[in-house]
Amino acid sequence: MSTITVIGAGSWGSALSLILADNGHLVKVYDRDEELLEDINKNHTNSKYLPGSLLPETIKGFNNLRDALENTDVILTVVPTKVMRLVLNQINQELNHPAIFVNASKGIEPKTFKRVSEIVSEEIESKLIKGFVALTGPSHAEEVIDRQLTLVTAASDDVKCATFIQGCFNNDEYFRVYTVNDLIGAELGGSLKNIIALASGIIAGLGYGDNTRAALITRGLTEMRRLAVKAGAKEETLFGLTGIGDLVVTATSKHSRNFQAGYKIGNGKNLKETLDSMTMVVEGVRSCEAAYEWAQKLNVELPITFAIYDILFNYKNPKESLKELMSRNLKPE
């Protein structure tokens, strides 16, 4: 049994806490929302983000970071990438012993184009890092909390760390974990697919159907592969759970906040109106901004991503963007 501190008591943090508690680990959840923590500690549920859910009574919520990190073996970050540096800086100040860092958030930092693993290495003193693992793959909290069958990956440059985290999270009944040694590919696959999920929501909002979505997913995967490989990823990683697997579930599901946001934009809302109406963070927006800038720097062609950027940040009409994509010069696939 390990002591595992979960940073962030949102829907995904709570769902992953359930798995860990089911597997017999001591789970401590840290969050600043005192009402949410009271709900977890007294009612053993997360009615704010996962209505109707029931959490194991062994999960304990903390609003004091130092207490949450005491004697922990693993630190699992499940917070929006927008606040990742701030949260990690706070952890660095309170942590007094080495631990394995695991990240379950998906995103790329605009301007720097850094992945979460790189941000961790910059914000946490090296003496406090036993290793880093990205837990990623096709997974919705709304299904995991009901213990529906789910497959993900533990990706790391350190095989021992990946295998250890695989053992922590794997549950023979409903949650299977594979290891992956391509950390770059796993992190970028999980981040870039959110852009295509936004596009999928937009075309659904415009009234297009399965043919259009199938084309989008296929060509979207091509763009994900182009940028990821250029950044140092292995091509085969994009054809696994962290690439096409995560892309399919995010681009086709009602549970996907990126799909939901795209759908609202396709129905006529602009980016600000859409984000104001969402209760959870839409990571695809920041990832789109980062991918747009990064692709230009690396000279990588990403027509779908560029079109989504124009729709989001330049308020371009989605129908006009779609028409331009369809009228591009003909070429081999």
PyMOL commands that set and color helices and strands:
alter all, ss='L'
color gray80, all
select helices_A, chain A and resi 11-22+34-43+65-69+81-94+116-123+126-128+141-144+159-169+183-205+210-230+235-239+241-252+257-266+271-277+283-298+303-313+318-326
alter helices_A, ss='H'
color red, helices_A
select strands_A, chain A and resi 3-7+26-30+60-62+74-77+99-103+129-136+150-155+175-180
alter strands_A, ss='S'
color yellow, strands_A
deselect
rebuild
show_as cartoon
